[in-house]
Amino acid sequence: MEEIIGTCKIYSLSPESEGIGEFEGATIKIPFTLPGERVTFKQIGSKRRKKYIFQTIESPSSERQDPRCLHFTQCGGCTLQHMTPSFYREFKKSLITVPLQEHGLDPFLVQDIIILPFGKRRRSNLDATKKNDIVFLGFHRWKSHQLIDLKECHTLSPALASLLNPLKETLTLVLENFQKAKVFLTETAVGVDISLEIQGILEITEGQKKILESFASKNKVARFVFRHGKKTDCVYMASNPVVVFDGAEVSVDAYSFLQATEEADTLLTSLVMDNLPKGAKKAADLFCGRGTFSFPLSRLMPVDGFELDKAALKALEEAALKNQRNITSHLRNLFDNPLSAEELKAYDVVVIDPPRAGALEQIEALSKASVTRVIYISCNPQTFARDAKELAQGGYVLKKIIPVDQFAWSAHLEVVGIFEK
């Protein structure tokens, strides 16, 4: 594989936070750089597929600061730690204002960004591998298969970060040399829920089970399971993992979709509740998951929750019944079978929180409906802007957008859009 050392000046940033420059007449992208900087990089790869790796800064930007983490520029988990707070805020806001302009929408509808506290991430998916009797546990290098062994992580909550070293020690005893594994961690209201998958292994031995059970007990883990395919073997259980939505305890597992932090739950819920139309009598919660918004909404009105994830719906149903909440769950694929304009007549407000791909099929149907207000929560500004344009063409007025940074030091942004018919 050919390697070339080159230099270039960075003149802008991509939405993925890579610095954009030119080299030998071609546009190139180099991560961990800032506009105005002259940088040295390594070019590797073939003529058809080239990769540019940051090496050194020859002339730094005044907006550059020292990163907090020793793994920065190696680990691909964080890409923005080198930005000053003011530049960080400006870049994050641009993640939504630029797509809005590209779709002919007003960027001045975007309010000041709300930046949530860092070091609070309650979910993490880690990779592990054992080489020469040493376990490497962490995230991959930026756009690479190389695994970076974490010595520290400033994005994880203290409860998750404190488990990194004990996990490595435990996996050293469990894994064979050159064996790979995945570890899924979720901090819940009663402790951390952990799921372990080992490549090519369908069953663990009694000896391995005892080692994992000892780790879980010593580190006060709520539950530890070994997963193979769609089956799980519970190794240890101190208590059933739950999260709390508006006072209701809802069962979760290490794979459950949740907002990145508990603080995000609180803030996003308040933004939904503060923007409900007066006199609303019934709500639809589309892509409702386990009920992040269904439970607080149900204090004020009946709620219909629509979701494709059967496990999530079951957890929602059980918690709604136990807490006597007026929530009706519906198993439905809103991509293939969106609610029609006729069905949507039953609701005064629709809350929609789709996956990163957005919900164009459902939005197209919604644009033809007469729902008074739509509250759209999105983790992808690009698909949000696309869907917002569709709603606007259907007669909805985009009143405001609140950007929420719950993804510390990454080129991701949560946005909440308020639409009125």
N, C-alpha and C positions, 0 to 999 in steps of 0.2 A: 504494500500500500504506500503510495507516494505521499511524502510530507514536505510542505513548503512553509517557511516562516515569512510572514509579511507584515506590513503596517498599513493602517488606513485611518481616516478621520470619520468619526461617527456623527451623522447629521440628524438622526431622528430615532425614535423607538417604535418597534412593532407592537401590536396589541398583546403579544406574548412577552413583552418587555425586552426583546433582543435589540441590540444596537444595530442600526442599518448604516452601512457604508459602501464604498466602492473599492474594488481591487481588480486590476487588470481588465478594466472595462465592464466588469460584472457587479451587480448588486449583491452584497453579502450581508449576513446577519451574525452578530457576535453577542452572546449573552454576557451579563454582568458589566455592561458598559453604559455610558451616558452621552447624550448629545454634546458635541463640542470637544470630546476627548480624542486624542490620537493614541491608538492602541497597537500593540504587537499581538499577533495571533498565529496559531498554527493551522494550516490547511491540510486536511487529510482526506483520503478517499479517491475515487476514480473520476474520470472526466464527467460521467453522468451524474454522480452523486458525491458531492463534496460537503465536508463538515468543517466548521471554523471554531477553534477552541481558544478562548481567551488566555493570554499569557501575561502581559504586563501593561501598565498604563504609562505612556510616555509623557502625556500632559493631562493631568486630571481636571475634571470639571469642578467648579466651585460648589456644585450640588452633590458632590461625593462625600460620604462619611465612612468611618470605619464600621465594618459589619459587626454584629453582636456575636455571631457564631463562628467557631474556629473551622467549621466545615463549609462555610460560604465559598462559592465558586466551584466546590467539589460536589456536594450534595445538591440534587435538583429540586429538593423540597421548597427551598426559598430562592427567589430571584431578585428581590428588591431591597435587601438589607443595606445596600451601598447608597441608597437615596436619602438625602436629608428629609426631615419631616415635611417641609413645605413642598418639595418636589414630589415626594411620595404621594401626598394628598392630591396634587395637581394631576399626576399620572393616573392615579386610581379614578379620579373623576372623569378623565378623558376616555376611560373604557366604556362609558355610557354616552357621553356627549358626542363623540365622533360617530358611532353607529346611528344615533338619532339624526344627525345631519346627513349622513349617507342615505337615509330613508326619507328625507324631506320633512323631518319633524323638528320642533323647536328645542334646541339644547338649553335654552334659558329656563325651561321648566324644571331642570334638575336643581334640587336644593343642595345645601352644603352636605358634604359627605359625613356620615357618622362612622367614626373609627372605633371599633370595640377593642377592649383590652387584649393585648397580645399574651401568648403563653397560656391559652385557655382551651385549646383544641381538645375535644373529648373523644374523638375517634381517630384511629390511625391503622393503616394497613402496612405492615413491615415485611420485608423479605429477609430470609436468613439462608446462609450456606456455611458448610463446614469444610475447611481446607487445612490439611496438616494439623489436625486436632484443635484448630482454632475456629470459633464461630464468628462470622461477620453478620451483624444485624443492623438493618437500617433502610435507607432509601437509595434509589439509583442515581448515578451521576446524570446531569442534565442531558436528556435525549441520548441515553446510553444504557447498555445492559450491565455496566459495571456497578457493583454494589458498594456503597460507602458505609463503612462501619461507624455507627454513631457513638461518639463519646459524650455528646450533649445534644439537646434539642430545645430551642427556645419557643417553639410554637406549641408544643404539647402541654397539656395541663400538668401540674405537679404530680398528680396521681399516676399518669401514664409515664412521664419522664422518669419517675423513681423506679419503674419496673425494667428499664432498659438493661442495666447491668445484671440484676438477678435473672432476667430472661436469658441473657447470653450464657451465663454460668449453667443454667438448667439445660439449655439446648445443647451445650457441649457434652452433657451426659446422655442426652437422648438421641442425637443425630449421629449417623455414621459419616465417615470421611466422604466428601464430595456429594453429600446429600443436601437437598434444598428443601426449604419450608416457607410457609407463609403464616404470619401471625396477625390476627384481627383483634383489635382492642377497642372497647367502648366503655367510657366511664359513665356509670349509671348513678341513680340516687342512692343505691345501696352498696356500691363498690364497682370494681372493674370487671367487665365480662370479657373473657378471652376465648378465642377459637384458634386452634392450631391445625394446619394442614401440612402433611409431609409428602413430598413428591413420590408417587409410586407406591405409597404405603396405604393399605386398606384397613389395617388393624395394628394397634400397638401392643407390646408385650406387657405382662403384669409388672415387670421391672420398670419399664418406661412409665407405666401408669402411676406407680408409687412415687417416682421422681417428680412427675408433674403435680401429683396430689400434694406432695410435701411443699413444693414451690407455692402452690395456690394457698395452702393453709398458712404458711409462714408470712406471705405477703398480703394476707387478708383480702384475697380476691373473692368476688361474689360468686363467680362460676367459672369453671374451666372445662371446655369441651374439645374433643378431638374430632375433626370432621374429615370424612372421605366421601367424595361425590356429594350426594344429597343426604347422606346419613351422618348422624352425629352420635358420639359416645360421650356421655357426661362423665368426666373424670373426677370433678369436685363441685359441690354446690353448698355454699353457706346460706344463700338466700336467692330467691328468684329475682333476676335483674329487672328493674323498672325505671321509667322516667316519669316525671310528674308534669302533666299538662292541666293547668287551671285547677289544681288540687286533686286531680284524678291520677292514680297510679296506673301506668300502662306498661305491659310487658314488652321487653325488647330483647334482642340478641346482638351479638357482635357484628352482624351483617346489616342490622337495621339502618334505614335512612333516617338521619336526624340532622338538624342544623348543626353547624360546626361547633358551636359553643352553647352553653346554657344561657349566656347573656344574649345570644342571637335569638333564641326562643322568646325571651322576655321582650326584647325590643320589637321584633317583627310582629309579635302578637299585639303589642300596644299600637303599632302602626295600623294594623288591620282594624282593631276595635275603635280607634280614634277616627277612622274614616268611613264608618258605616253610615248609610243614608238614614235620615230621621224617619221613624215609623216603619222601618223594615220589619216584615213579619215572617219571612222564611229565607234561609240561605242555602246555597249549594257550595260545597267545598270540593273542588275538582282536584284530583291527585292528592287526596286527603291524607294518605299515609296512615299513621297511627293516631292522627287527630290533633296535631299541633294547634290548628286553628279551630277545628270542630268543637273541642271542649269549651274554650272561652266563648265562642259564638252561641253555644247551646244554653248559656246562661240567659240570653236575651230572646232567643227564638228557636224554633225547630230547625234542624240542620240535616241535609242529605249529603252524605259523604260518598264520593265515587273514587274507586281505586282498583287497580289490577292485581296488586300484591295480596294474595290470599292470607298470608300470615299476618300482615299488617292489619287487614280488615278484621280478622279474628280477634286480635289484641284490642282493637278499637271497640268492637262489639262487646267483649267481656267487660272492659272498663266502663263503657257507657251504661251497661246493665247494672253493674255493681254500684255506680255512682248516680243512678237514676237520671241520666241525661237524655234529653230528647234528640238523639242522634240516630238516624237510619242509615245503615251502610249498604252500598250497592257495589257488587263485583262487576266492573265494566272496563273494557279496553277503550279509553277515550281517543286513542289514535285511529283505531279501525271503526269504532262505533261511537262517535261524539254525540253529546246531547244535542238534539235538534232545537231550532228556534221555537218550535211548538212546545217541546218539553221544558224549555227554559222560561216559559211564561209563568211557571209556578213560583219563580223566585224574584225577590226584590234586590238581592245582592248575590254576586258570584265571587268567590275567592278561588283563585287558580294558582297553583304552585307546581308547574310541570318540571320534568327533567331538563337537562342542559339542551336537548334538541328542541325545546319549546313545544308548542302544541298547535301547530298551524291548522290541522283539521278541525280541532275544537274551536279555535279562534275564528275560523271562517264561518262556522255555524253560529257562534256567539255574536259575530258582527251583524247578523241578520235578526238577532233577538231584540227584545224590548226591555231587558233587565236594566233597572235604574242605575246600578253602579257595579263596576267590575274592579276588583282589587287583584292586581297581577303581581305575584312574587316570583322573581326569576334569578337564577344563579348564572345566567348567560346574557350579558347585555346585547350581544349580536342578535340572538334569536328573539329577545324581548323587543328590540327595535323593529325587527321584521314583523312580529305579531302586532305591535302597536300600530304600525302603518295600516295593517289589515282592519283593525278595529276602527281606526280613524276614517277609513274609506267606507265603513259601514255605518257611520253616523255617531260614533263615540268621540267625545272630547277628552283628550288627555289633559287632566287638570294639573298634575304635579308628579314628580318622580323623586323618591328618596333613595339615594345610594347608601348602602350599608357595607362597610368593610369588615366581614367576619373571617376573611381568609388572609391572615397575617403574612406580609412579605411575599405574596404571590400575585400573579396577574389575573386574579379572579375578583369578581365583585357581585354582591347581591343587590338587586334593585327592587323597589316597590313602586308600582305605577297605579295611579288612581284615575279611572275612566268613568265618565258620565255620559248617558245616552242623550 
